[in-house]
Amino acid sequence: MSWLSRLTPRTTGNRASQAATLSSPLTADPETCLMVFKNHWRQVSWILEKQEPSLSTGDELSAIRNHTDQMLCLLAEEHPIDHSSMGPILELVVKENILVQLVQWHLNQGLDPDSHIALLKLFEMLIGQSHQSLLCHKAVLQPLLSLLKVCAEINCNIPAIEGSLVLLLNQVCVSMVKDPPILELFFYTPTEQGPTNMLIFSLLVPFIHRDGVIGQQARDALLLVMATSASNPAVAKYIAENSYFCPVLATGLSALYSSLPRKIEVRGDDWHALRREDWIGVSSLVLFMNSLEFCNAVIQVSHPLVKNQLVDYVHNGFLVPVLGPALHKTSAEEMITSTAYLDLFLRSITETALLKAFLRFILLHRHDNETILNTLTTRINSGARLCMVSLSLFKTLLSLNCEDFMLQLVLRHPERHPQATVDVEGVQLSNDSHQESNDTCNQKSLNTFILYPTCLKLIHASALMVSDDQKQAPEATDNFHANNTFSL
């Protein structure tokens, strides 16, 4: 599936409930709207000018909230005079640093949860509904960064605050896509409290593996950042070298995998692979698949620095330490389940770089001195269910059309047929036909051999020429193949 096709501004849910609390002013001419805005600001200014914000009464706090709601609704609904000019309300906001004063007053007052949520919702509404580009103005960007800085410092886990915060960050990332230079403003603009260090990015990372709407909005927002930063080496370098994005994303897969069911409830004797209808009702597997698909999407759109680091972390932080041991469990049910999971993962991945990481793991990684491929191959001779699931996995692997896999599984080990010889041109020569005419399996193997590339036929013919010597030293052939390993 294409994750990018789902990236749209969130216009339902929180936005709908917010619309019920923010009364939208009636449409009027710009002069009337400006006059109403100034009247609200005059009322707010009178309270803000008090020397001790902490002494403000509950009525004054409620008045500021009501006036601020009306002011920001007027600002959001304002249309610019033309493409190069600000509207009169935005011009006043920038000139008098109105948002800076409002946010600073709330910070000095001390943010209680209600005020915190109200400010986050106001900025989300302002950025999401405005008809003008607001974040390019320092008078809007600075107070927003100050508010986000507080969110990072208090590390509040109140669900309502988290939901409002992620929705606001999502809207900011949507604005970045519409106006890419905004990304650099967030990256380079410091607040009065210090440098932001890509604050919006750092706030989103903890929600990568979160379940539900919050997690989905956070992943959508991060993917928009990745896509926007793909052409910005400085931001990509920061993400790769100074953030925990890649290790959190990759190692998070390990934690999610550990919560997956160890046994699969099958629906019939012919079951051999996990289909969407099999796992869509398993919440832990749905969460894992969401994160895996997100990894795939990040690799699709991100800068090469981020892409390469994420692939390495997936290989070294998930496949080797977690999936490797899982595939070697002693219980038949656990072997069936882990093999079915691997098959499902491979069928869900579309990006070549991530597929190569999985294939490298299968072909080259050794667990207890055995490659994963050898382990999987031996299971074809196991019980019916494990055999069917393993064959389904091999069908998926063959469908990838990977030359390295074909070489390791099919072409690297030609079957030994004592009664048959093949010349270097690939033409079948004499057989003890009276003994082997009914050996269907042998005949099919020979027919397959005819399809081998010429270079491998030469190798096989050379091996057959020294077969008498190898009878006395049977390990020689195995050593020959072991010393001719191909890698991805």
C-alpha positions in Angstrom: 0.0 0.0 0.0 1.1 3.6 -0.5 1.4 5.4 2.8 1.9 8.8 1.0 -1.5 8.6 -0.6 -3.1 8.7 2.9 -1.3 11.9 4.0 -4.0 14.5 4.2 -4.8 17.2 6.7 -6.8 15.9 9.6 -10.1 17.7 9.3 -12.4 15.5 11.4 -12.4 14.3 15.0 -10.6 16.9 17.1 -11.3 19.6 14.5 -15.0 18.9 14.6 -15.2 19.2 18.4 -13.1 22.3 18.3 -15.4 23.9 15.9 -18.2 23.6 18.5 -16.2 25.5 21.1 -14.8 28.3 18.9 -17.6 30.6 17.7 -16.8 31.7 14.2 -17.4 35.4 13.5 -19.8 36.4 10.8 -18.4 37.2 7.4 -17.9 40.9 7.1 -15.8 43.4 5.2 -12.0 43.7 6.1 -12.4 47.0 7.8 -15.2 45.8 10.1 -13.2 42.6 11.0 -10.2 44.7 11.8 -12.2 47.0 14.0 -13.7 44.0 15.9 -10.2 42.5 16.2 -8.8 45.7 17.7 -11.7 45.9 20.2 -11.0 42.4 21.4 -7.2 43.1 21.6 -7.9 46.3 23.6 -9.8 44.2 26.2 -7.0 41.7 26.4 -4.3 44.3 26.6 -5.8 45.8 29.7 -5.4 42.5 31.5 -2.0 41.7 30.1 -0.6 45.0 31.3 -1.1 44.0 35.0 2.3 43.8 36.8 1.5 40.4 38.4 0.0 37.9 36.0 -0.2 35.3 38.8 -2.7 37.5 40.6 -5.2 37.4 37.7 -8.7 36.2 38.7 -10.6 33.4 37.1 -12.9 35.8 35.4 -9.9 37.6 33.8 -8.5 34.3 32.6 -11.9 33.4 31.1 -12.1 36.8 29.5 -8.7 36.4 27.9 -9.6 33.0 26.5 -12.9 34.3 25.0 -11.3 37.3 23.5 -8.4 35.3 22.1 -10.7 32.8 20.5 -12.5 35.6 18.7 -9.3 37.3 17.6 -7.7 34.1 16.2 -10.9 33.1 14.4 -10.8 36.5 12.7 -7.2 36.1 11.8 -7.8 32.6 10.4 -10.6 33.7 8.2 -8.8 36.8 6.9 -7.8 36.7 3.2 -4.6 38.5 2.0 -5.1 41.6 0.0 -3.0 40.0 -2.7 -0.4 37.2 -3.0 2.4 39.4 -1.8 0.7 41.4 1.0 -0.6 40.6 4.4 -4.1 41.2 5.4 -4.7 44.1 7.9 -5.3 41.8 10.9 -2.1 39.8 10.3 -0.2 43.0 9.8 -1.4 44.2 13.2 -0.5 40.9 14.8 3.0 41.0 13.3 3.5 44.7 14.2 2.5 44.5 17.8 3.7 40.9 18.5 0.2 40.0 19.7 0.8 36.2 19.8 4.1 36.6 21.5 2.5 38.7 24.3 -0.4 36.2 24.7 1.7 33.1 24.9 4.3 34.8 27.2 1.5 35.9 29.6 0.2 32.3 29.8 3.7 31.0 30.4 4.3 33.5 33.2 0.9 32.7 34.6 1.7 29.0 34.7 0.1 26.6 32.3 -2.6 24.5 33.8 -3.9 21.6 31.6 -7.0 23.5 30.4 -4.9 26.5 29.3 -2.3 24.3 27.8 -4.9 22.5 25.7 -6.7 25.7 24.7 -3.4 27.2 23.4 -2.6 24.1 21.4 -6.0 24.0 19.9 -5.9 27.7 19.0 -2.6 27.4 17.2 -3.9 24.2 15.4 -7.0 26.0 14.3 -5.0 29.1 13.2 -2.4 27.1 11.2 -4.9 24.6 9.7 -7.6 27.1 8.6 -5.7 30.2 7.8 -5.8 31.6 4.2 -2.4 33.1 4.6 1.1 31.7 5.2 1.6 32.4 8.9 4.6 30.4 10.0 6.9 32.4 7.8 6.4 35.4 10.2 8.6 35.5 13.3 5.7 37.0 15.3 3.8 33.7 14.7 6.6 31.2 14.7 8.4 32.4 17.9 5.3 32.0 20.2 4.6 28.6 18.7 8.1 27.4 19.3 7.9 28.7 22.9 4.8 26.7 23.5 6.3 23.6 21.9 9.4 24.1 24.1 7.2 23.9 27.2 5.6 20.7 25.9 9.0 19.1 25.5 10.1 20.2 29.0 7.1 19.1 31.0 6.8 15.8 29.2 3.1 15.7 30.0 1.3 12.4 29.4 -2.3 13.7 29.7 -4.2 12.2 26.8 -6.0 15.4 25.9 -2.8 17.4 25.8 -1.0 14.7 23.7 -3.9 14.6 21.3 -3.9 18.3 20.8 -0.1 18.5 20.5 0.1 15.8 17.9 -2.7 17.3 15.9 -1.0 20.7 16.0 2.3 19.1 14.9 0.5 17.4 12.1 -0.9 20.7 10.8 2.6 22.3 11.0 4.0 19.5 8.9 1.2 19.9 6.3 2.2 23.5 6.1 5.8 22.5 5.5 4.7 20.5 2.5 2.8 23.5 1.1 5.7 25.9 1.9 9.1 23.9 2.2 11.2 26.9 3.4 9.2 26.6 6.7 11.2 23.5 7.5 14.4 25.5 7.7 12.7 28.1 9.9 11.9 25.4 12.4 15.4 24.0 12.2 17.3 27.2 12.5 15.1 29.6 14.6 16.0 29.6 18.3 13.6 30.6 21.0 14.4 32.8 24.0 14.8 29.6 26.0 17.5 28.3 23.7 18.0 26.5 20.3 15.1 24.4 19.1 17.2 21.6 17.5 14.3 20.6 15.3 11.9 20.6 18.2 8.9 19.6 16.1 10.7 16.4 15.1 11.8 15.6 18.6 8.2 15.9 19.9 6.8 13.5 17.3 9.4 10.7 17.7 7.9 9.3 21.0 4.6 8.7 19.3 6.0 6.6 16.4 4.7 3.3 17.7 1.6 4.7 19.5 -1.7 3.0 18.8 -4.8 4.7 17.5 -5.4 8.1 15.9 -2.5 9.8 17.8 0.0 7.3 16.5 -1.3 7.5 13.0 -1.2 11.3 12.9 2.3 11.3 14.4 3.6 8.9 11.7 1.9 10.9 9.0 3.5 14.1 10.3 7.0 12.5 10.5 6.7 11.1 7.0 5.9 14.6 5.7 9.0 15.9 7.5 11.1 13.1 5.9 9.7 13.9 2.4 10.3 17.6 2.9 13.9 17.1 4.3 14.9 14.7 1.5 16.4 17.6 -0.5 17.9 19.3 2.6 21.2 17.7 3.6 21.6 19.7 6.8 18.2 18.5 8.2 18.9 15.0 7.0 22.2 15.0 8.7 20.6 16.2 11.9 18.0 13.4 11.8 20.7 10.8 11.1 23.3 11.9 13.6 21.6 13.9 16.3 18.2 12.3 16.7 16.9 9.0 18.0 14.5 8.6 15.1 16.1 5.6 13.3 17.0 3.6 16.5 13.5 4.2 18.0 11.8 3.2 14.8 13.9 0.1 14.2 14.2 -1.2 17.8 10.6 -0.4 18.4 9.8 -3.2 15.9 11.6 -5.6 18.3 9.3 -4.5 21.2 6.2 -4.8 19.1 7.3 -8.2 17.8 7.7 -9.5 21.3 4.0 -8.8 21.9 2.8 -10.8 18.9 1.0 -14.1 19.4 3.2 -17.2 19.6 0.5 -19.4 18.1 -1.7 -18.9 15.1 -5.2 -20.1 15.1 -5.7 -21.6 11.7 -9.1 -21.9 10.0 -8.6 -25.1 7.9 -6.2 -27.9 6.9 -5.2 -26.0 3.8 -4.0 -22.9 5.6 -0.4 -22.0 4.8 0.0 -18.1 4.9 -1.3 -15.1 6.8 -3.7 -13.1 4.8 -5.2 -9.7 5.8 -8.4 -11.3 7.0 -6.3 -13.5 9.3 -4.5 -10.7 11.1 -6.7 -7.5 10.8 -8.4 -8.4 14.0 -5.2 -9.0 16.0 -4.4 -5.6 17.5 -0.8 -6.4 18.3 -0.1 -7.6 14.7 -2.0 -4.6 13.3 0.3 -2.2 15.3 3.4 -4.1 14.2 2.3 -4.0 10.5 1.6 -0.2 10.8 5.1 0.4 12.0 6.7 -1.9 9.4 4.8 -0.2 6.6 5.9 3.2 8.1 9.5 2.0 7.9 9.0 1.1 4.3 7.4 4.5 3.6 10.3 6.4 5.3 12.8 4.5 3.3 10.8 5.4 0.2 10.9 9.2 0.7 13.8 10.0 3.0 17.3 11.4 2.3 19.9 8.6 1.6 21.6 9.4 4.9 18.4 8.6 6.8 17.5 5.7 4.5 20.8 3.9 4.9 20.9 4.3 8.7 17.4 3.1 9.1 18.1 0.0 7.0 21.1 -0.8 9.1 19.2 -0.4 12.3 16.4 -2.7 11.1 19.0 -5.4 10.2 21.1 -5.1 13.3 18.4 -4.0 15.8 15.5 -6.2 14.8 16.3 -9.0 12.3 19.5 -10.4 13.8 18.7 -10.1 17.6 14.9 -10.8 17.5 13.7 -12.5 14.3 16.7 -14.8 14.1 16.2 -16.5 17.4 12.4 -16.5 16.8 12.9 -18.6 13.7 14.9 -21.2 15.7 12.4 -21.9 18.4 12.1 -25.6 19.3 8.3 -25.7 19.4 6.6 -26.6 16.1 3.9 -24.1 16.7 6.4 -21.3 17.3 8.3 -22.2 14.2 5.2 -22.2 12.1 4.2 -18.8 13.5 7.6 -17.1 13.1 7.9 -18.5 9.5 4.4 -17.2 8.7 5.3 -13.8 10.1 8.4 -13.6 8.0 6.4 -14.5 4.9 3.9 -11.8 5.7 6.6 -9.1 6.3 8.2 -9.9 3.0 4.9 -9.6 1.1 4.2 -6.3 2.8 7.5 -4.6 1.9 7.9 -2.7 -1.4 11.1 -0.8 -1.0 14.2 -2.5 -2.5 16.6 -1.3 0.2 14.5 -2.9 3.0 13.9 -6.0 1.0 17.6 -6.4 0.5 18.1 -6.1 4.3 15.7 -9.0 4.8 17.3 -11.1 2.1 20.8 -10.4 3.4 19.6 -11.6 6.8 18.1 -14.8 5.3 21.1 -15.6 3.0 24.1 -14.6 5.1 23.2 -14.4 8.8 24.2 -17.5 10.8 22.4 -18.7 13.9 24.2 -21.5 15.7 26.5 -21.9 12.6 23.6 -22.3 10.2 22.3 -19.8 7.8 18.6 -18.9 8.0 18.2 -20.2 4.5 19.5 -23.6 5.5 17.3 -23.7 8.5 14.2 -22.9 6.5 15.1 -25.4 3.8 15.4 -28.3 6.2 11.8 -27.6 7.4 10.4 -28.7 4.0 10.8 -32.3 5.3 9.0 -31.5 8.5 5.3 -31.9 9.5 2.6 -31.0 7.0 1.8 -27.6 8.5 5.4 -26.4 8.9 6.2 -27.7 5.4 3.3 -25.8 3.8 4.2 -22.6 5.6 7.8 -22.9 4.6 6.9 -23.6 1.0 4.7 -20.5 1.1 7.7 -18.5 2.3 9.9 -19.9 -0.5 7.2 -19.0 -3.0 7.3 -15.4 -1.8 11.1 -15.3 -1.9 11.1 -16.7 -5.5 8.6 -14.1 -6.5 11.1 -11.3 -5.6 13.3 -12.4 -8.5 16.4 -12.0 -6.5 19.5 -13.4 -8.3 21.3 -14.0 -5.1 18.5 -16.0 -3.7 18.1 -18.0 -6.9 21.8 -18.8 -6.8 21.8 -19.9 -3.2 18.7 -22.0 -3.3 18.5 -23.4 -6.9 21.6 -22.9 -8.9 24.4 -23.3 -6.4 23.9 -26.9 -5.6 23.1 -29.0 -8.7 21.7 -32.4 -7.9 24.2 -35.3 -8.1 23.0 -38.0 -10.5 25.5 -40.9 -10.4 24.0 -42.5 -13.5 23.9 -39.3 -15.6 26.6 -37.2 -17.2 26.3 -33.8 -18.8 28.7 -32.3 -21.3 30.0 -28.7 -21.0 27.6 -27.6 -23.8 24.6 -28.7 -21.6 23.6 -31.6 -23.8 22.4 -34.7 -22.0 24.6 -37.7 -22.8 24.3 -41.4 -22.2 22.2 -42.8 -19.3 21.7 -46.2 -18.0 18.2 -45.8 -19.5 17.2 -49.4 -18.7 17.6 -48.6 -15.0 16.5 -45.0 -14.8 13.8 -44.7 -17.4 11.1 -44.7 -14.7 12.9 -42.3 -12.4 10.7 -39.2 -12.9 12.4 -37.1 -10.2 15.8 -37.8 -11.8 14.5 -36.8 -15.2 13.0 -33.6 -13.9 16.3 -32.7 -12.2 18.1 -33.2 -15.5 15.6 -31.1 -17.4 16.2 -28.4 -14.8 19.9 -28.7 -15.2 19.6 -28.0 -18.9 18.3 -24.5 -18.0 21.4 -23.7 -15.9 23.6 -20.8 -17.1 26.6 -22.1 -19.1 29.1 -20.9 -16.4 27.5 -23.1 -13.8 27.4 -26.1 -16.2 31.1 -25.7 -16.6 31.6 -25.7 -12.8 29.3 -28.8 -12.5 31.1 -30.6 -15.3 34.4 -30.0 -13.7 33.2 -31.3 -10.4 31.9 -34.5 -12.1 35.3 -35.0 -13.8 36.9 -35.4 -10.3 34.1 -37.4 -8.8 36.2 -40.4 -8.3 38.7 -38.5 -6.1 35.8 -36.9 -4.2 34.5 -40.3 -3.2 37.6 -40.6 -1.1 37.2 -37.0 0.2 33.5 -36.2 0.2 34.0 -32.9 2.0 35.8 -31.5 -1.0 32.6 -30.6 -3.0 31.1 -28.9 0.0 34.3 -26.9 0.6 34.3 -25.9 -3.1 30.8 -24.4 -2.9 31.4 -22.8 0.5 34.3 -20.9 -0.9 32.2 -19.5 -3.8 29.6 -17.6 -1.8 27.8 -14.8 -3.4 26.4 -11.9 -1.3 23.9 -9.1 -1.9 
